[in-house]
Amino acid sequence: MQYDEALRTALGWLEQAGPSGTVLQVSGPPGAGKSQLLADLGQRLPAAVIVDCSGLTADRVVHAVLDGLGLRMDPSRDREPLRDALARHDGDAVVLLANAQWAGPLFSSREPTRVGGDLVGEIGLRSGGRVSVVVEVDGAHERVAVSRRKDVELSGLPVHEAPVARFVAEHPALQALAAAETRTVPLTVWAFLAGALGVPTTVAELSDLAGRLPEVVTRRAADVSGGAAVCFRTDGLKHLARRARPLTTDQQHALSTELRTALTDRTSSDEVHAYGAEALAVHAALAGALPTLLDSARALAHCTRYSLLQALPLQFTEGVPQHGVAADVHYLETDGIAPEGQGEWLSWLHWAAINRGATAWAAALADAGIGYDAVEQVPVGYCYQASTAGQRAVYELGLTGVPVYNVNNNCATGSTALMMARQFVASGLNDCVLALGFEKMKRGALGAGADGGDFASSPVARHYGVMAAAHGFEMTPPTAQIFGNAAREHMARHGTTAEQLALVGAKNHRHSAHNPYAQFRDVYTVEEVLAARTVHRPLTKLQCSPTSDGAAAAVVVSARFVREHGLADRAVEIAGQAMTTDTEESFASGSCIDVVGAPMSRAAAHQVYEASGLGIEDVDVIELHDCFSINELLTYEALGMCPVGESGKLIAEGATTYGGRWVVNPSGGLISKGHPLGATGLAQAAELVWQLRGTAGDRQVPGARVGLAHNIGLGGAAVVTLLRK
């Protein structure tokens, strides 16, 4: 149909749409006016939610739609997050999804069908007909593999098809640009792809060609490197160029072979290597050679998880075969495994291979990254396990004979192991040190000693003596009691309220909802925090960290190691670090605020600021030791985030959550993420590394460049670490 008729039809359908007809597809060839039709619908329906799906995954489209509807999925509480989110929507709504046929960051992915077929049907169904969806798809359903009788199909020939076919015939290098799976292609990658297809050329020649074809190709900066890059002016032109001169299976095979070699021989900073990591798996599948790639652990170690997931259905059209790497990739996805980065993804693949007995392949996969044989020393932190438990843990990684140091520093144990690793490297003694922390704890509250045993022999007997002299001793858990008494003092001196203390618990539980590693992901209001069972007044259960099992690790390396192993894009600098222990100031005042470590934290922060040349004003994101809500407030003051006595006001103003001056404990903190003593300090460092890399997912702090970790243990030790990207 012609454009005006199509617009009238779509508007009429929207007026009549109900539970039996909630999805309308707008189809037609490139250049027929589909996007313009959705734009015109948007002008006539100002309340409609409009999402441009070009380059987006189905998951990102879901989030964009729900944001537009004022909804949010809560995986921690919803059994079926999309359905349950849509069930909370009141009234009718219209969603316009433009460019669904161009969804997905890889051009051959299944995202167009996931968005234009599966997702739109799911939205219409799960909303009970209250949400009507108009979705732009392609002509003849080449990319969105679904057809419906209610389509609005725009007529007309693709306006660019004839000239695109002529340009590709006249300039063979355009075939290589069309074959690229990413939209933006660095000139170096274009030259590489052209060479693999038997069209030798140079970057300079391709730059000149792009300048002579402005109607087809446009210049832009590369997504990662920022270097010179190009792309087709529209996705439709790229599609037409592919159709005009599609690659043969042999050509795809040549491409995947050359990319596989580049992936294993070039460094991660190389643009061709970066492209291969994103696209090799898909090229291999299009060549029918994905099984060969899956057999090569060395090459597979560099392929992104997303590219593998897109490649599987392209290669295995009848279903993924059992008992192999493809099955591992598939089942890790269906089991909901959501790794934070490439390293964790490889760890899951390694685990899956070991479980099915493929030990040789698993060993090759491990060897593709930083192998354990590169590690020169290993400090291991824990509090509750037996002597030499550190050896027991790392022997699972290999029997290389390296020194293993078993570290115990109460709740500061993990960051103490990290500090030892940093000192080994900073001194020039080593280039690569592994810091590991873990804990398996007994049920129930912590006792007064490191082992929960006899008070008289406890290393914190002096601390509790000060508390008893000032407050007496009640029949409540000792650790909660000493921090709870610090809270009482703060309330008496500075007017801090129970509600301000509860804000800490509510904030950190809210943050943990987006952390797949958190022990608890439930969200509570301030009122619910206050109403929870009292542990030691004013502290309620939801303001206290739980006993937890867990583990964390960090690899600390020298600048030379980073250069030699091509790790510059992943490395995060330890800009400053300090540990302090108790001084007379901890005990002289007779105050629980000082006994629980405020002076130690203040001194450690001051040392780090002095050594790094940075201050709290330079910090974007903070992971601090909120073993109890009061300790988060005390730490605000110790770090210089506010004057003494004003921490309650600081959190009440929203200064320590998203949208405030700092984001404190985006992981959920000890209160909600959990507190496995030996692992906590290293888990804080891991969270900050993810934040500074920009890979923290839904809990990402925008633009984070500097992070601060604060870890404290009674007895006592305080460690403050500044990380910088």
N, C-alpha and C positions, 0 to 999 in steps of 0.2 A: 504494500500500500504506500501511497504518497505521504509526505511528511505531515501535512495538515490533518489528513484522515487518521494517521497513526496517533497524533496528539489527542484528537477528539476521542478516539477509541480508548486510549489509556486513561484519560480523565473520566470517561463514562464507566470504565471498569472499576476505578477507585471509588466512585460513588456507590456502586452496587456490591463491592467485594464483601464477602462474609466468610464464615467458617469453611464453606465449600470451595472458595476461590481466593486464596490469600497470596498467590504468587503470579506475577505477570512478567514474562520474559520479552524483552525488546531485542530483536535480532535483526541481522542485515549485514551486508559486506562492509569492510573498512571504508570509511568516508561517506557512508549513507546518511549520517546524521543522528546516530543513536545517542551519543553523549549530549548533543544539543537538545534532544528530546527530553532526556532526564533533567537537564539544566532548566528547561522551560517548565517542566512539572514542578521543580523545586521553587521557581518564582511564583507559580500559581498556588503552591501549598507551602507557605513560609514556615509552618510548624514541622514539616517533614525532616527526617534525619537523612542527610546526604553523606555518603562515604565513597571516596574514590579508591577503588580496590587495586589499582595498578601497582604491582610490585609487593603487595601485602600478602602475608599468609592468612589462611582462614582464621587462625586464632586472633590475629591482630584486627581482622575485620569484625569478629565477634565483639572484641573489647570496644572498638570504635562505635559500633551500633549501640551497645549497652550504655556507653558514655553519653551518646546522643539522646538516649531515652531516659537518662538520669538513673540508670541501674548499675549494679556492680555484681559480678560473680564472686561468691565466697566459697572456694573449694574446701575450706576447712569445716564448713557447716552444711553446705548443700550436698545432697546425695547425687543429684544431677544438676551441676552448676548452671548451665544455660537454661534448662527448663525452670529451675527454681527461681532464677533471676527474672525471667520473663513472667512468671506467675505473680511476681510482686508489682507488675506494671498495671496501672489503672487506666481505663479508657482506651480509645482507639488511637492508632498511630500509623504513619506511612514511612517506610524506609526505602530510600532510593540508592541502589548500589550501582555506581558507574564503573565501567571498565572491568567487570568481573572476568571477562575473557583474558585479561592481561594480569590476573592476580599471580602472586608468587615471585620471589626474587630470582628464580631460575626459570628460563623460558619454556623448558619442556616439562615442568613440574605438573603435578595433578591439582595444583591449587585452583585453576579455573573451574574445574568440575566440583571441587570441594566447596568453593564459594558459590558459583552460579547454579549448582545443582543441589548438593547435599545441604549446605548451610541455609540457603533461602527456604528450602522445604522445612528444615528443622525450626527456623524462626516462625514460619507460618503455623506449623503444627503445634509447637510448644506454647505459643501465645494464645492458643484457642481461637484463632481467627481475629484477635484484636489488633494484630500488627499485619498490615498489608505491605508486600515487598514488590517493588518494581526493579528488575535486575537487567542490566545490559549484558548481552551475550553476543556471540559472533554468528555470522552467516553460515548456514549449513551445519551448525553445531560441530565445527571442527575441533574447537578447544573446550567447549562445555558440552560434555557428552550426555545430553539429556534433551528431550523434545517434549513439548506440551501443545495441546490443541489451542490454548488461549494465547499463543504468541502474537505479539505485534511485530510484523516483519516489514521493515522498510525496504523498498525496492530501489533499484539503481545499480549500475555497475560501479565497482571500486574505482574511484577517480584516479588513483595513483598506480593501478596495476600495470598498465602498459609502459609508462616511463620507468617504473622500478625494474621491470623485466629487462628493458633495454639497458639501463645502467649496469645491472649485474652482468649482462652479457658483454658489455664493453669493458668492464673493470672487474676482472676475476677476484681481486682482493675483497670485493664486497661480499662474496660468498663466505669468506672466512669471518667477516664481521657479523653476518647474519647467523652463522653457525654458533657464535659465542652464546653461552647460556646466560651470562649476566647482561644487563642492559648497558651499563657503562663499561667500556673496555679500554684499558690503558693502551696507548699506542704500541708499547713494547709487547703486550699480549696479542694485539692484532697482527703485528709482524710475525710473532711466533706461530699463531694459528695459520696464517697464510703460508708460511714456510712448510708447516706440516702437511698442508694440502697441495704442495708442489707449486706454490706461487711465491718465489723468492722476492723479497722486497725489503725496504728499510723503513725505519721510523720516519725519516725525513720525507720519503716518497709518500708514505701514507698520510702524513700531516698535510702535504700539498694536495693529495687527492681529496681529503676531507674539505679543504678550503675551496676546491673547485666544484663540490657537490652540495651546496648549502641547502638545496631543496630536499635532500635525502639524509645527510649526515650533519650532526652538530657537534661542536667541541664543548668539553666540560672537564672539570678536575676529576681525577680518579677518586673513588669513594674512600679508599684507605690511604694510599700514598700521597694523594694530592697532586700527583704528576699529571702530565698531559694525557687526556683520554677523549674518546669519542663515543657517540651512540647514534642510532637511527633517530630521526626527528620524532617519530611516533612508534609505538609498539605495532600499530597496523602496518607501517612501512617495513618493519623488520619481518613481520609475518609474511608479507607479500614477497620480500626478497628470498626468504626461505622457500616459499612455494615456487618461485620462479626457477630456482636452481638448488633443489634439495641435495643434501649430502648422501652419497651412497654408503652402504654398510662398510665397504672397504675404506672410504674416506674417514668415517667415524672411527674405525679401528686404528687408522694411522694417527688421528688426533689423540685418541686415548693412550696409545703407546708412547707418543712423544711427551704427553703431559705426565704420564706415570714416571718417565725418566726424569723429567724436570722436577717433579715433586720430591724425589728421593735424592737428587744431586744438588739442588739449589737451596739456599738458605730461606728461612721464613720471611725475611724482609724483601725478597725478590718478588716483583709483581707477577711473574709467570707462576712462581710457586704459590702465591696467594690465590691466583685464579684457579690453579689446579686443585687446591684444597676445597674450593667452593664447587667446582664443576666437574672434576674428573669422574666421579662416580656416575653422573648422569651421562657423560659422553661414553663411558664404558658400557652402560646399559643399552644405549642406543646402538652401539656396535655389537651387542650380544656378548660382550666380554666382561660383564660384571663378576661372574664367578672367578675369573682369573684374578681380578683385582682383589676380591675378598680373600683369596688364598695368599696374597702378598701382605703380610702384617706390616712390613716396612713402609709400603705405600699407603695402606689403609690407615695407618696411624696419623697421617696428615689430613685425611678426608673428613670434612665436617659431618656431624651427625645428621644435620638437615639434608645434605646432599645424598647421603646413603638412604635415608627414608624416602626421598623422592625417586631414587634410582630403582628401588626394589620393585615397585609395580610396573615400571617400564621394562624390566628384564623378565620378571616372573609373572606373566599375565594370567597364569592359571593358579596362582597361589605360591607362597614362599615355601621352598623345600625344607624338610625337617632336618634337624641334627647338623647344623653347620653355622657359619658366621652369619649368613642371611637370617636364619631363624633367631639367632641371638639378638640381632639388631631389631627384628620385628617384635619379638616378645618383650624386650626391654621397653619398647615403646608402648605396647599394649598394657604392660604392667604399671604404666604411669611413671616410669623413671624419667626425671627431668634434670639432667646434670647441669651444673652451672657453667662449665667450660669444657674445652677439649680434653684437658687432663683428667677430669672426673669421668668424662665419657669413655676414655680409654681404660680407666680403672674398671668401669662396669663391663666392658667387653672382655677385659682380662679375667675378671671374676667369672663371667659366663663361660669362657673357654676352659678355665680350670674345672668348673663344675661338670662339664661334659667330657673331661679327660683329654682335651686338646692341649696338653702341657707344652709341647714344642712350639705350637703357634702362639700360645700365651707368652712364652719366653721371648719369642721374636717380637711380639708387640711391645713388651716392656722394654726391650733393647732399642726400640725405635725412638724412645724419648730419652730422658735422663735415667739411665740405668742405675740400679743400686750400687753397681761396681764403681760409679763415679763418686759416691759418698765416702768421705774420708773420716768423719767422726759423727757420733750420734748421741746427743744428750736426750734422755727419755724421762719425762715427768709423770709421776703418779704418787698417790698418797696411801692407798689402801691395799695395794698388792704386796706380795712378798719380795724379798731382796732378789735382785737380778731379773725381775720381771721385764725389764727393758730388753734384755737379751732374748727372752722368750718371744717378745713381740717382733723384734727386727729379724730374728732368725728365719721368720716366714718369708722375708724378702731376699735372703741369701746369706750364705756362710762365708763372708769375705774377710773376717778377722779384724775388722775395724774396731777402734775403741768405742765402747758404749758406756755412758755415764748415767747412773740412776739418780734422779733428782727428786727431792721432796722439799717443798717450801710452802706447805699448806695451800691455801686457795690461789697463791701466786705461782704455783708450780709450773704451769704451762708457759707463762711469760718468762720465768727463770730459765727454762730450757731454751727458749728462743734467744734470750740474752746471751747464754753460753755459746750458742751457735754463732751469733753475730760477733762475739769476741774472738772466737777461733778464726773467723774469716777476716775481721778487721785487723787482727794482729799480723796477718800475712802467713799464718801457720797453715791454713787450709784454703782451698778454693770452693769446696762444696761440702756443706754440712747439713745433715737432716736433723731437725728438731721434731720430736714426737711427744705427744701427751695423751694419756688415756686414763679411764677410771671405770671401775665396776663397783657400785656402792651398795651398801645395805639399806633396807627400807628404814624409814623413820628419820627423825631430826638428828642433826649432828650433835655429838657430845661436846664436852669442854676440851677434850684433848684431840690430837691429830688422829688417834685411833678410837676415839669415843670412849676411852677407858678411864683409869684412875685419875681423879682431879688433882691429887697432891703431886703427882709426877708430870702433870701436863705442862707443856712448854708455854701455855698461856695462863698459868696459875697467877702470875703477877697481874695480868690484865683483869682477870676475874676478881682478884683481891681488891683492886681499885673500885670495881663496880659494886662489890658487896659492901664496901665501906660507905659508899655514897647512897646506895639504893636498897641494900639488903639483898637477899637471894630468894626468889620465888620458885614455885614448882612449875616452871615452864621451861621449854628447851633452852639450854644455856646460850647458844649462839643468837637465837632470836631475842633472848633476854637482854644481852649486852647491847645489841643494836636498838632494841626497843627502848631501852633506857636512854640511849643517845637521842632517840626521837623525842622522848619526854623532855629532855634538857633543851633541845632545839625549840620545842613548842613553848616552853616556859620563858626562854631568853628572848626569842625573836617573834613570837606570835604565830609561828607556823601552825597550820590547821590540819586536822585529820583529812579533810578533803584534798588539800594540797599533796599530802602523802599518797592518798589514793589515786591522784592523777598520775603518779609515776607508774603504779601498777596497771591502770587502764591504758596508758600510752604504750607501755611495753607489750602488753597482751595484744593490743591493736596492731602493733608493728609485726608481731610474730605470725599473724595470719597469712603473711606472704612469704614466710620462710619455711621451705620444705624440710629443713633440718631441725626445726624447733620441736621441743618435747611437747609443748602445748600450742595449739593454734586457735583456741577459742578467744572470742572478743567479749569484753565485759565493760559495762558502764561504770562510772565512778560510784554510783549508788550500789551496784552489785559488788564492787570491790569492798566498800565499807561494810556491806551486810554479810560478807563471808565470815567464816569462823575466826574468832580472835585467837592468835597464837601467843602474843604478849602485847598487851595494850601499849600503843595504839595500832600495832601491826596485825593485819588480818592475813589469812592464808594466801590471798591473791597478791600480797605485797612481799611474799617470801619466796626465795628461790627453792626449787625442789631438789631432792636427791636424784641423781641422774647417772646413767651410763653413757659413755661417749668417748670419742677419740678425735684428734685433730693433728695435723702435721704441717710443717713448712720446710721448704728447701731454701737455705741461705747460701748465696754464692757471691763470688767476687765479681768486680766489673770485667775482669779479663774473661772469666767463665761465661758471662753474659755475651760478650762479643764473640767468643769462639763457638758458642752453641746457638747463635742467632736468636737470643731470647729477649732482645731489647723491647719488642712489642708487648711482652708479658711481664717483664721485671718491674717490681715496685721497690723503690729505695727506702731503706731504713734511715731516715734523716736524723734521727736522734733517739737515744734510749738511756734510761737511768733507773737504777734500783736504789731504794733507801730502806733502812731498817729503823727500829725505834730509837729515839733519843730520850733524854730526861723529859723533854716536852710532852711525850706521850703519857707520862705518869704524874708529873708534878702538880698538875691542876686538879687531879682527882675527878676529872670529867670523862664520861664515857665517849663523848665526841672525840676527844684526843686519844683515848685508849683504843678505839676501833680503827684509828689510822689516819685521821685528818692531817696531822702534822707531817706524816710520812708522804702522803699523796701530794701535799703542797710543795714539799722539798723536792720530790722527784720531778714534778712538773716544772719547777723553776730551773732545775739542772738541764732538762731537755730543751726548754726554750732558749737558755743561754747557749747551749752547744750547737743547736740547729740554726739559730738566727731567726726562727719562726716564733710566733706567739699564738695565743688562743684565737686572736682575730683572723689568723690565716687558715684556721681549721674549718673544714666543711662538715665532716662526719666523725662521730665519736662512738666508740664502744667502751663503756665503762662498767665498773664492778658494782652492779645493783643487786648484791646478794639480798638486800632488803631495801625497801623503797627509800628509807632515810639515807642510806649510803649514797644513793644517786644524788640526793639534794646536797649532802655534805661534799660530794665530789665536784659538783658545779662550783662550789665556793673554793675548793682546793685548787682547781684548774684555772681559776681566775675568770670564770664565766660571769660572775656577779660578785658583789661585795658579800662579806660574811653576814649571814642572817637574811639574805634576800633571795635564797634559792626557791623558797615556796612561791614567791611572787613570779620568779622566772618561769617556772613550769606552768603556772596559772595563765601567764601571758601567751603560752603556745610557742615559746622561743626555742624549744628543744624537740620539736617534731617537724614533719614535712610542712614547708611554708614558713617556718621560723628561721631564726638566725643559724642554728645548728640542728642537725638531726642526730639525736642521741639514741643509741641502741636500736638501729633499724632492724637488727636481727631478732629483736624481742628481748634482748638482754638475758641475764641470768634468771630473772623472774619467770620468763616464759620460754625462752630457748632452752634453758636447763643449765645446770652447774656441775658437770663432772669435773671435780677439782683439778686433776692433772691435765685436763684438756682445755679448760676454759680460756686461759691466756692465748693459746694458739688458735682457738676457735674465733676469738676476737680479731686476731691478725688476719685470719682467712676471710672473715666478713669484710674487713677494710680493704683487703686486696681486691676482692670482687667489686666492691664499690668504686675503687679507684680505676679499675680496668673498665668499668661501665658494664659489668656483666651480672649485676645483682637482680635482674628481672623486675618484678613488680615493686620491689622495695628499693629500687635504685634511687640514690640521692642525685638529682640533676647537677651535672658539672662538677662533681666531687674531684678534687685534686690533692687535698691533704687530709689525712685521717689520723686520729689520736686514739690509742688504746690505753686503758687504765685497768690494772689488775692488782688486787691487794689480798694479803693473807694475814690473819691474826697470828701474832707470834714473834716478830712480824716482818713483813716485807711488802713494799709497794713498788710496782714497775710501771713506768709510763713510757710509751713508744710512739714516736711520730713517723708516719709513713707518707711518702710523697711519690706521685706519678709524674 
